[in-house]
Every structure is written in C-alpha cells, then in structure tokens.
C-alpha cells in the first residue's frame, strides 16, 4: 500500500469464559483464574498479555501482592520506571518481606537517578534474602559507578562464616555489615 505505515497495536483484553464482564470489569470470582493465566503468560514471556491481565486484577484487588510484584517487574523491564516504582512501593508498604521486590525497586530507582534510595533498596533485599545475588551485583555496580566501596576485604561477609571466620551459625549473608546510605 502506498503511503501506509506499519503500527504495532498493544491492546489485549482478558474476559470471562462466557464473554460477559459486569460493569466493564471482571467478575470478582474470576480473579484467581485471570491471575493464574496472567502468571502463565508472564512465565512464557508474553509480557503484553500478562501486563493486561495483572492490570485487570489490580482494578478489583488493588493490593494483590502477586499482581503488584509481577506488573512492577514487567514495567521495570519496559523502562516505565515511575509506574514501576509506585507499584513496588505500594507492594512493599504492605509486604516488606519480599526481597525480590526490593531488588526490582532498586533497579528502577537506580535507572531514575535515585542512587541513595536504590542502594538502600538493594540492601533491604539482601537483608531479607542473603543469597539474592542480583542485588549484590547491582549494588556493587551502583557503588562502582559512584566511586564508593561497600566492603573492605577483611569485612566482606563469607557465606557460612561468622564474623570470627569460623564455620558455623553466625552471619551468613553480610546483613550485619551492610550500612544504610544517607
């Protein structure tokens, strides 16, 4: 076609099995199904479909932890950092125990230029899940960018060692030596 332009349409609607949505929204009874299908789309790499489904879930259940986390993760990957930060902060206000949410929040904050908050978010993730390797990597990368050092060789935590260097219980992830950045 002469003069035609290609456009990518990014619209996807999940509807109930009988194709009726009450009031333009999903029926509350279909939330588990829509959440499950959205998670399947997310795992399969179909971000557009997953995003649409998670948004529909959040319309009816605005504090759903799974939908907040996964939609936040999708938005970080898409580069929509302001929206991702809002969602992840909402999630973490209710569920501060989700280490990976702190990790994704840190990534968005770092990209948005909020370096101190990003470092604190990575540290919060590490404190909650000491084997969260991505948070260590991103925190180290951030600190290198800023020209700072987090650990000295002598104070670096070693998994399975306490501060005295003997095998045993003690600090397994270094949460005790992580300092908050101000």
C-alpha contacts under 8 A as a table, 3 or more apart, distances in Angstrom:
res1	aa1	res2	aa2	distance
1	X	4	X	5.59
10	X	48	X	7.14
11	X	48	X	7.79
11	X	52	X	7.92
12	X	48	X	7.26
12	X	49	X	6.07
12	X	52	X	6.25
13	X	49	X	7.87
13	X	52	X	6.60
13	X	53	X	7.53
14	X	34	X	7.48
14	X	52	X	7.38
14	X	53	X	6.27
15	X	19	X	5.75
15	X	20	X	6.98
15	X	21	X	6.60
15	X	26	X	6.86
16	X	19	X	5.06
16	X	20	X	6.02
16	X	21	X	6.51
16	X	26	X	6.89
16	X	27	X	7.67
16	X	30	X	6.92
17	X	20	X	7.69
21	X	24	X	5.41
21	X	25	X	5.35
21	X	26	X	5.15
21	X	27	X	6.28
22	X	25	X	5.53
22	X	26	X	6.32
22	X	27	X	6.11
25	X	56	X	7.54
25	X	59	X	7.93
26	X	30	X	6.71
26	X	31	X	7.44
26	X	56	X	7.20
26	X	60	X	7.78
27	X	30	X	5.55
27	X	31	X	7.29
28	X	31	X	5.51
28	X	60	X	6.85
29	X	32	X	7.30
30	X	33	X	5.35
30	X	34	X	6.19
31	X	34	X	5.11
31	X	35	X	5.90
31	X	57	X	6.16
32	X	35	X	5.14
32	X	36	X	6.03
33	X	36	X	5.12
33	X	37	X	6.13
34	X	37	X	5.11
34	X	38	X	5.95
34	X	53	X	6.29
34	X	54	X	7.96
34	X	57	X	7.11
35	X	38	X	5.06
35	X	39	X	6.12
35	X	53	X	6.83
35	X	54	X	6.66
35	X	57	X	6.63
35	X	67	X	7.23
36	X	39	X	5.16
36	X	40	X	6.30
37	X	40	X	4.97
37	X	41	X	6.24
37	X	50	X	7.83
37	X	53	X	7.79
38	X	41	X	5.02
38	X	42	X	6.12
38	X	49	X	6.89
38	X	50	X	4.43
38	X	51	X	7.46
38	X	52	X	7.98
38	X	53	X	5.24
38	X	54	X	6.34
39	X	42	X	4.91
39	X	43	X	6.14
39	X	50	X	6.57
39	X	70	X	7.97
40	X	43	X	5.18
40	X	44	X	6.15
40	X	50	X	7.81
41	X	44	X	5.07
41	X	45	X	6.26
41	X	46	X	4.96
41	X	47	X	6.72
41	X	49	X	6.30
41	X	50	X	5.15
42	X	45	X	5.20
42	X	46	X	5.56
42	X	47	X	5.55
42	X	49	X	7.81
42	X	50	X	5.19
42	X	70	X	7.91
43	X	46	X	7.56
46	X	49	X	5.72
46	X	50	X	6.24
47	X	50	X	4.94
47	X	51	X	5.80
47	X	74	X	6.74
48	X	51	X	5.17
48	X	52	X	6.28
49	X	52	X	5.25
49	X	53	X	6.29
50	X	53	X	5.14
50	X	54	X	6.11
50	X	71	X	7.90
51	X	54	X	5.20
51	X	55	X	6.13
51	X	71	X	5.93
51	X	74	X	7.01
52	X	55	X	5.21
52	X	56	X	6.35
53	X	56	X	5.11
53	X	57	X	6.29
54	X	57	X	5.02
54	X	58	X	6.19
54	X	67	X	5.10
54	X	68	X	7.62
54	X	70	X	7.63
54	X	71	X	6.14
55	X	58	X	5.08
55	X	59	X	6.33
55	X	67	X	7.59
55	X	71	X	7.51
56	X	59	X	5.17
56	X	60	X	7.04
57	X	60	X	5.63
57	X	61	X	5.86
57	X	62	X	7.49
57	X	64	X	7.71
57	X	67	X	6.83
58	X	61	X	4.72
58	X	62	X	4.28
58	X	63	X	7.02
58	X	64	X	6.64
58	X	67	X	6.66
58	X	68	X	7.46
59	X	62	X	5.91
61	X	64	X	5.53
62	X	68	X	7.99
63	X	68	X	7.10
63	X	90	X	7.75
63	X	91	X	7.03
64	X	67	X	5.52
64	X	68	X	6.12
65	X	68	X	5.15
65	X	69	X	5.99
65	X	91	X	6.16
65	X	95	X	7.74
66	X	69	X	5.27
66	X	70	X	6.04
67	X	70	X	5.32
67	X	71	X	5.77
68	X	71	X	5.38
68	X	72	X	5.88
68	X	87	X	5.90
68	X	88	X	6.67
68	X	90	X	7.86
68	X	91	X	6.11
69	X	72	X	5.12
69	X	73	X	6.17
69	X	87	X	7.54
69	X	88	X	6.43
69	X	91	X	6.91
69	X	101	X	6.39
70	X	73	X	4.98
70	X	74	X	6.23
71	X	74	X	5.03
71	X	75	X	6.15
71	X	84	X	7.63
71	X	87	X	7.81
72	X	75	X	5.12
72	X	76	X	6.21
72	X	83	X	7.63
72	X	84	X	4.58
72	X	85	X	7.38
72	X	87	X	5.75
72	X	88	X	5.87
72	X	104	X	7.73
73	X	76	X	5.16
73	X	77	X	6.38
73	X	84	X	7.15
73	X	104	X	6.42
74	X	77	X	5.19
74	X	78	X	6.21
75	X	78	X	4.91
75	X	79	X	6.12
75	X	80	X	5.06
75	X	81	X	6.59
75	X	83	X	7.03
75	X	84	X	5.32
76	X	79	X	5.14
76	X	80	X	5.80
76	X	81	X	5.54
76	X	84	X	5.76
76	X	104	X	7.14
76	X	107	X	7.56
76	X	108	X	6.07
77	X	80	X	7.65
80	X	83	X	5.84
80	X	84	X	6.23
81	X	84	X	4.88
81	X	85	X	5.90
81	X	108	X	5.23
81	X	109	X	7.50
81	X	111	X	7.56
81	X	112	X	6.86
82	X	85	X	5.20
82	X	86	X	6.35
82	X	108	X	7.77
82	X	112	X	7.86
83	X	86	X	5.17
83	X	87	X	6.30
84	X	87	X	5.19
84	X	88	X	6.03
84	X	105	X	7.48
84	X	108	X	7.06
85	X	88	X	5.22
85	X	89	X	5.94
85	X	105	X	5.94
85	X	108	X	6.41
85	X	109	X	7.13
86	X	89	X	5.27
86	X	90	X	6.19
87	X	90	X	5.09
87	X	91	X	6.26
88	X	91	X	4.97
88	X	92	X	6.04
88	X	101	X	6.40
88	X	102	X	7.81
88	X	104	X	7.80
88	X	105	X	6.09
89	X	92	X	5.02
89	X	93	X	5.99
89	X	105	X	7.55
90	X	93	X	5.28
90	X	94	X	6.83
91	X	94	X	5.50
91	X	95	X	5.86
91	X	96	X	7.57
91	X	101	X	7.91
92	X	95	X	4.68
92	X	96	X	4.41
92	X	97	X	7.56
92	X	98	X	7.26
92	X	101	X	7.18
92	X	102	X	7.62
93	X	96	X	6.11
95	X	98	X	6.27
96	X	99	X	7.68
97	X	128	X	6.46
98	X	101	X	5.50
98	X	102	X	6.90
98	X	125	X	7.57
98	X	128	X	7.47
99	X	102	X	5.26
99	X	103	X	6.53
99	X	124	X	7.17
99	X	125	X	4.21
99	X	126	X	6.99
99	X	127	X	8.00
99	X	128	X	5.47
99	X	129	X	5.85
99	X	132	X	7.86
100	X	103	X	4.83
100	X	104	X	6.31
100	X	125	X	6.33
100	X	132	X	7.77
101	X	104	X	5.19
101	X	105	X	6.05
101	X	125	X	7.52
102	X	105	X	5.00
102	X	106	X	6.04
102	X	121	X	5.17
102	X	122	X	6.17
102	X	124	X	6.36
102	X	125	X	4.94
103	X	106	X	5.09
103	X	107	X	6.38
103	X	121	X	6.49
103	X	122	X	5.40
103	X	125	X	5.72
103	X	134	X	7.54
103	X	135	X	5.67
104	X	107	X	5.05
104	X	108	X	6.40
105	X	108	X	5.24
105	X	109	X	6.09
105	X	118	X	7.21
105	X	121	X	6.52
106	X	109	X	5.07
106	X	110	X	5.98
106	X	117	X	7.25
106	X	118	X	4.15
106	X	119	X	6.70
106	X	120	X	7.65
106	X	121	X	4.92
106	X	122	X	5.50
107	X	110	X	5.21
107	X	111	X	6.26
107	X	118	X	6.77
107	X	138	X	7.55
108	X	111	X	5.15
108	X	112	X	6.09
108	X	118	X	7.69
109	X	112	X	4.95
109	X	113	X	6.28
109	X	114	X	5.01
109	X	115	X	6.69
109	X	117	X	6.64
109	X	118	X	5.00
110	X	113	X	5.17
110	X	114	X	5.43
110	X	115	X	5.20
110	X	117	X	7.89
110	X	118	X	5.19
110	X	119	X	7.97
110	X	142	X	7.56
111	X	114	X	7.48
114	X	117	X	5.56
114	X	118	X	6.02
115	X	118	X	4.93
115	X	119	X	6.13
115	X	142	X	7.48
116	X	119	X	5.18
116	X	120	X	6.27
116	X	181	X	5.95
116	X	182	X	6.56
117	X	120	X	5.04
117	X	121	X	6.10
117	X	181	X	7.93
118	X	121	X	5.01
118	X	122	X	6.23
119	X	122	X	5.17
119	X	123	X	6.19
119	X	139	X	5.96
119	X	142	X	7.39
119	X	180	X	7.84
119	X	181	X	6.82
120	X	123	X	5.03
120	X	124	X	6.08
120	X	180	X	5.95
120	X	181	X	6.27
121	X	124	X	5.01
121	X	125	X	6.28
122	X	125	X	5.13
122	X	126	X	6.26
122	X	135	X	5.26
122	X	136	X	7.28
122	X	138	X	7.53
122	X	139	X	6.02
123	X	126	X	5.01
123	X	127	X	6.06
123	X	135	X	7.57
123	X	139	X	7.71
123	X	175	X	7.86
123	X	178	X	6.82
123	X	180	X	7.38
124	X	127	X	5.12
124	X	128	X	6.37
125	X	128	X	5.26
125	X	129	X	6.06
125	X	130	X	7.83
125	X	132	X	7.24
125	X	135	X	6.85
126	X	129	X	5.00
126	X	130	X	4.77
126	X	131	X	7.13
126	X	132	X	5.93
126	X	135	X	6.51
126	X	136	X	7.26
126	X	173	X	7.55
126	X	175	X	6.84
127	X	130	X	5.82
127	X	173	X	7.62
127	X	174	X	7.86
127	X	175	X	5.00
129	X	132	X	5.61
129	X	173	X	7.99
130	X	172	X	7.08
130	X	173	X	4.38
130	X	174	X	7.15
130	X	175	X	7.18
131	X	173	X	6.69
132	X	135	X	5.65
132	X	136	X	6.84
133	X	136	X	5.19
133	X	137	X	6.23
134	X	137	X	5.03
134	X	138	X	6.04
135	X	138	X	5.14
135	X	139	X	5.84
136	X	139	X	5.12
136	X	140	X	5.97
137	X	140	X	5.17
137	X	141	X	6.07
138	X	141	X	4.97
138	X	142	X	6.01
139	X	142	X	5.06
139	X	143	X	6.13
140	X	143	X	5.10
140	X	144	X	6.08
140	X	149	X	7.94
140	X	150	X	7.43
141	X	144	X	5.11
141	X	145	X	6.17
142	X	145	X	5.04
142	X	146	X	6.29
143	X	146	X	4.93
143	X	147	X	5.98
143	X	148	X	5.07
143	X	149	X	6.22
143	X	150	X	7.17
144	X	147	X	4.84
144	X	148	X	5.85
144	X	149	X	6.99
145	X	148	X	7.75
149	X	152	X	7.40
150	X	178	X	7.65
151	X	154	X	7.87
151	X	155	X	5.94
151	X	156	X	5.32
152	X	155	X	5.33
152	X	156	X	6.05
153	X	156	X	5.46
155	X	177	X	7.36
156	X	174	X	7.31
156	X	177	X	7.89
157	X	161	X	7.49
157	X	162	X	7.98
157	X	163	X	7.58
157	X	171	X	7.57
157	X	172	X	7.34
157	X	173	X	6.34
157	X	174	X	4.74
157	X	177	X	7.59
158	X	161	X	5.56
158	X	162	X	7.80
158	X	172	X	6.80
158	X	173	X	7.00
158	X	174	X	7.35
159	X	171	X	7.70
159	X	172	X	4.72
159	X	173	X	5.77
159	X	174	X	7.97
160	X	167	X	6.18
160	X	168	X	6.27
160	X	169	X	6.96
160	X	170	X	7.55
160	X	171	X	7.35
160	X	172	X	5.04
161	X	164	X	7.54
161	X	165	X	5.38
161	X	166	X	5.68
161	X	167	X	5.01
161	X	168	X	6.00
161	X	169	X	7.13
161	X	170	X	6.39
161	X	171	X	6.50
161	X	172	X	6.16
162	X	165	X	5.47
162	X	166	X	6.10
162	X	167	X	6.86
162	X	168	X	6.64
162	X	169	X	6.54
162	X	170	X	4.15
162	X	171	X	4.88
162	X	172	X	6.81
163	X	166	X	7.73
163	X	170	X	7.05
163	X	171	X	6.79
169	X	172	X	7.32
171	X	174	X	5.95
171	X	175	X	7.24
171	X	176	X	6.94
174	X	177	X	5.46
174	X	178	X	6.47
175	X	178	X	5.29
